[in-house]
Amino acid sequence: MPIIVRLDVVLAKNKMTSKELASRIGISEQNLSVLRSGRARGVRFSTLQAICAALDCQPGDLLEFVEEG
C-alpha cells in the first residue's frame, strides 16, 4: 500500500497508548487499531483533526506516501 501510517511512531514520541488516544478522541480501540495497522480504507477529516490535536502533530507526521515498485 503506498500510504504508510506512522501513528505508532507519533504515539511513542508522545508516550501515549493507543487505548488512551482512543479514549481522548472518542473512537473505539478497534477502529483506531484498523487505522494504526494501515487496513483502513479511509479516515474522516474530523478523526484526523482529533488525532492531531491530541498528539500535537500535523497530518504529515501520521501519513506518508511511498511509491510502489
C-alpha positions as CSV (number, residue, x, y, z in Angstrom):
1,M,0.0,0.0,0.0
2,P,1.5,3.4,-1.0
3,I,0.2,5.2,2.1
4,I,2.2,4.3,5.3
5,V,0.5,5.1,8.7
6,R,3.1,6.4,11.2
7,L,0.6,6.6,14.1
8,D,2.7,4.2,16.3
9,V,5.7,6.4,15.9
10,V,3.9,9.5,16.9
11,L,2.2,7.7,19.9
12,A,5.6,6.6,21.1
13,K,7.1,10.1,20.8
14,N,4.1,11.3,22.9
15,K,4.4,8.4,25.4
16,M,0.7,7.7,24.9
17,T,-1.0,4.3,24.4
18,S,-3.5,3.7,21.7
19,K,-6.1,3.0,24.4
20,E,-5.5,6.4,25.9
21,L,-5.7,8.1,22.4
22,A,-8.9,6.3,21.5
23,S,-10.5,7.5,24.8
24,R,-9.3,11.1,24.3
25,I,-10.7,11.4,20.7
26,G,-13.8,9.3,21.2
27,I,-13.4,6.4,18.9
28,S,-13.3,2.7,19.6
29,E,-9.9,1.0,20.2
30,Q,-10.8,-1.4,17.4
31,N,-11.3,1.4,14.9
32,L,-8.0,3.0,16.0
33,S,-6.3,-0.4,15.6
34,V,-7.6,-0.6,12.0
35,L,-6.1,2.8,11.3
36,R,-2.8,2.0,13.0
37,S,-2.4,-1.2,11.1
38,G,-2.9,0.5,7.7
39,R,-6.0,-1.5,7.0
40,A,-8.3,1.5,6.9
41,R,-9.7,2.4,3.5
42,G,-10.2,6.0,4.6
43,V,-10.1,8.4,7.5
44,R,-12.5,11.2,8.3
45,F,-11.0,14.7,8.5
46,S,-12.7,15.1,11.9
47,T,-10.9,12.0,13.2
48,L,-7.6,13.1,11.7
49,Q,-8.1,16.6,13.3
50,A,-8.8,15.0,16.7
51,I,-5.7,12.8,16.5
52,C,-3.5,15.7,15.5
53,A,-4.9,17.8,18.3
54,A,-4.4,15.1,20.9
55,L,-0.9,14.3,19.8
56,D,0.1,17.9,18.9
57,C,1.2,16.9,15.4
58,Q,0.5,17.5,11.7
59,P,-1.3,15.1,9.3
60,G,2.1,14.6,7.5
61,D,3.5,13.3,10.8
62,L,1.0,10.5,10.7
63,L,0.8,9.6,7.0
64,E,3.5,9.1,4.4
65,F,3.2,8.4,0.7
66,V,5.6,5.8,-0.8
67,E,5.9,5.0,-4.4
68,E,5.2,1.3,-5.2
69,G,7.7,-0.6,-7.3
